[in-house]
Amino acid sequence: MTRELLSHILESLGNFDEEEQSLLLKEIKEIHLAKGEIILNPGEVCSLAHFVVSGSLYQYKLNTDLDKEIIDLYTKNDWVLDHKSFVSRTASQHFIEAFENSLIFEISIQSVHKLIANSQRFLRLGSILEKTSSRLSFFDNNNSADEKYRFILNHRQDLLQKFPLGMIASYLKMKPETLSRIRKKVK
């Protein structure tokens, strides 16, 4: 992996000195995913965190009708993991799949602990990973459909360019018809 590629991940974490960058380079793997490739299945413990350099991924579960319920959508510069499984070391209930061909970095939970043991500055990595779960709570609370869509418009507009509206609607926990109605009203 080149330092040029590493610069993507460093932007999300902050400044590190040369020694810390070298430590990080040793612990991160560069992975090329093909569209449809699954990096986490239900029943597996999420032991890896991923950083999206290019492409997009999504996290979902299958409902009783075997339809995909979107849990989270990920694009460039997002951290990808099943936070609950990663932290609690329990089996995941979700899939994480590449929506398109993607380039990601991968780091294991053991590597995160090793980095923190070498430099306390890597504690930032833990707080960044924690933010992935707090973003989801916005859609799980009592916000209205309008508020959820406006959140996407104001904070995650890239999702609207990467993913079909049916997936966006599922992510926002609403029916596609509701999303269409809101989009017309907001324009």
C-alpha positions as CSV (number, residue, x, y, z in Angstrom):
1,M,0.0,0.0,0.0
2,T,1.3,3.4,-0.8
3,R,1.3,6.5,1.4
4,E,-0.9,8.2,-1.1
5,L,-3.6,5.7,-0.4
6,L,-2.9,5.9,3.3
7,S,-3.6,9.6,3.1
8,H,-7.3,8.9,2.7
9,I,-7.5,7.1,6.1
10,L,-5.2,9.7,7.7
11,E,-7.6,12.5,6.8
12,S,-10.3,10.8,8.8
13,L,-8.0,10.1,11.8
14,G,-5.9,13.2,12.0
15,N,-2.2,13.8,11.9
16,F,0.3,11.1,12.8
17,D,4.1,11.3,12.8
18,E,6.2,9.1,10.5
19,E,6.6,6.3,13.0
20,E,2.9,6.2,13.7
21,Q,2.2,6.1,10.0
22,S,4.6,3.2,9.6
23,L,2.8,1.3,12.4
24,L,-0.6,1.9,10.7
25,L,0.8,0.8,7.3
26,K,1.8,-2.5,8.8
27,E,-1.6,-3.2,10.3
28,I,-3.9,-2.2,7.3
29,K,-4.6,-4.3,4.3
30,E,-5.8,-2.9,0.9
31,I,-8.7,-4.9,-0.4
32,H,-10.4,-4.8,-3.8
33,L,-14.1,-5.9,-3.7
34,A,-16.2,-6.9,-6.7
35,K,-19.8,-5.8,-6.8
36,G,-21.9,-8.2,-4.8
37,E,-18.9,-9.4,-2.7
38,I,-19.9,-10.0,0.9
39,I,-17.5,-9.1,3.7
40,L,-19.7,-10.0,6.7
41,N,-22.4,-12.7,7.0
42,P,-25.0,-13.2,9.8
43,G,-23.6,-15.5,12.4
44,E,-20.0,-14.2,12.0
45,V,-18.4,-12.0,14.6
46,C,-17.4,-8.7,13.1
47,S,-13.6,-8.6,13.8
48,L,-12.7,-6.2,11.0
49,A,-13.3,-2.5,10.4
50,H,-13.1,-1.2,6.8
51,F,-12.5,2.2,5.4
52,V,-14.0,3.0,1.9
53,V,-11.4,4.6,-0.4
54,S,-13.7,4.3,-3.5
55,G,-17.0,2.6,-4.3
56,S,-19.9,1.9,-2.0
57,L,-21.1,-0.8,0.4
58,Y,-24.3,-1.5,2.3
59,Q,-25.3,-3.3,5.5
60,Y,-28.6,-5.1,5.6
61,K,-30.6,-7.9,7.1
62,L,-33.2,-10.2,5.5
63,N,-36.8,-9.8,6.8
64,T,-39.3,-12.7,7.0
65,D,-40.2,-12.2,3.4
66,L,-36.4,-12.4,2.5
67,D,-36.4,-8.7,1.4
68,K,-33.4,-6.7,2.3
69,E,-33.8,-4.2,5.1
70,I,-31.1,-1.6,4.8
71,I,-29.2,-0.9,8.0
72,D,-26.6,1.5,6.7
73,L,-25.1,2.8,3.5
74,Y,-21.4,3.6,3.0
75,T,-19.5,5.7,0.5
76,K,-16.1,7.2,0.1
77,N,-14.4,8.0,3.5
78,D,-16.9,6.1,5.6
79,W,-15.9,3.4,8.1
80,V,-17.7,0.2,7.6
81,L,-18.5,-2.3,10.4
82,D,-21.3,-3.9,12.4
83,H,-20.6,-1.9,15.5
84,K,-22.6,-4.0,17.9
85,S,-20.9,-7.2,16.8
86,F,-17.4,-5.5,16.7
87,V,-17.7,-4.1,20.2
88,S,-19.6,-6.9,22.0
89,R,-17.8,-9.7,20.1
90,T,-21.1,-11.4,19.4
91,A,-22.5,-12.8,16.2
92,S,-23.7,-10.3,13.7
93,Q,-27.3,-10.4,12.4
94,H,-26.3,-8.5,9.2
95,F,-24.7,-8.8,5.9
96,I,-22.2,-6.2,4.6
97,E,-21.9,-6.3,0.8
98,A,-20.2,-4.3,-1.9
99,F,-22.8,-2.3,-3.9
100,E,-20.3,-1.7,-6.6
101,N,-16.6,-2.5,-7.2
102,S,-14.8,-0.9,-4.3
103,L,-11.4,-0.3,-2.8
104,I,-11.3,-0.5,1.0
105,F,-8.8,-0.7,3.8
106,E,-9.2,-3.4,6.4
107,I,-8.0,-3.4,10.0
108,S,-8.6,-6.0,12.6
109,I,-9.8,-5.4,16.2
110,Q,-6.5,-6.9,17.3
111,S,-4.6,-4.4,15.2
112,V,-6.6,-1.5,16.7
113,H,-5.6,-2.7,20.2
114,K,-2.0,-3.1,19.1
115,L,-1.8,0.4,17.7
116,I,-3.4,1.9,20.8
117,A,-0.8,0.0,22.9
118,N,2.0,1.6,20.8
119,S,0.6,5.1,20.8
120,Q,-2.3,6.7,22.6
121,R,-2.9,8.9,19.6
122,F,-4.6,5.8,18.0
123,L,-7.4,6.2,20.6
124,R,-8.9,8.5,17.9
125,L,-9.5,5.4,15.8
126,G,-11.7,4.0,18.5
127,S,-13.8,7.2,18.7
128,I,-14.1,7.3,14.9
129,L,-15.4,3.8,14.9
130,E,-17.9,4.7,17.7
131,K,-19.4,7.4,15.5
132,T,-20.6,4.8,13.0
133,S,-23.2,3.7,15.5
134,S,-24.3,7.1,16.6
135,R,-25.2,8.1,13.0
136,L,-27.7,5.2,12.8
137,S,-29.5,6.3,15.9
138,F,-31.0,9.3,14.0
139,F,-33.1,6.9,11.9
140,D,-34.1,4.7,14.9
141,N,-35.7,7.5,16.9
142,N,-39.0,9.4,16.5
143,N,-37.9,11.7,13.7
144,S,-40.5,12.3,11.0
145,A,-40.1,11.0,7.5
146,D,-39.4,14.6,6.3
147,E,-36.7,15.1,9.0
148,K,-35.0,11.9,7.9
149,Y,-34.9,12.9,4.3
150,R,-33.7,16.4,5.1
151,F,-30.9,14.8,7.1
152,I,-29.8,12.9,4.0
153,L,-30.0,16.1,1.9
154,N,-28.0,18.1,4.4
155,H,-25.4,15.5,5.6
156,R,-25.3,12.6,3.2
157,Q,-26.3,13.8,-0.2
158,D,-23.7,11.4,-1.8
159,L,-26.0,8.6,-0.9
160,L,-28.7,9.9,-3.3
161,Q,-26.2,9.7,-6.2
162,K,-24.9,6.2,-5.3
163,F,-27.9,4.2,-4.3
164,P,-31.4,3.6,-5.8
165,L,-34.3,5.3,-4.1
166,G,-35.7,1.9,-3.0
167,M,-32.5,1.4,-0.9
168,I,-32.6,4.9,0.4
169,A,-36.3,4.5,1.5
170,S,-35.4,1.2,3.3
171,Y,-32.4,3.0,5.0
172,L,-34.7,5.8,6.1
173,K,-37.3,3.2,7.4
174,M,-40.1,4.3,5.1
175,K,-41.9,3.0,2.0
176,P,-40.7,4.1,-1.4
177,E,-44.0,5.9,-2.0
178,T,-43.5,8.0,1.1
179,L,-40.0,8.9,0.0
180,S,-41.3,9.9,-3.5
181,R,-44.0,12.1,-1.9
182,I,-41.4,13.8,0.4
183,R,-39.0,14.4,-2.5
184,K,-41.7,16.1,-4.5
185,K,-42.6,18.3,-1.5
186,V,-39.0,19.2,-0.6
187,K,-38.1,20.3,-4.2
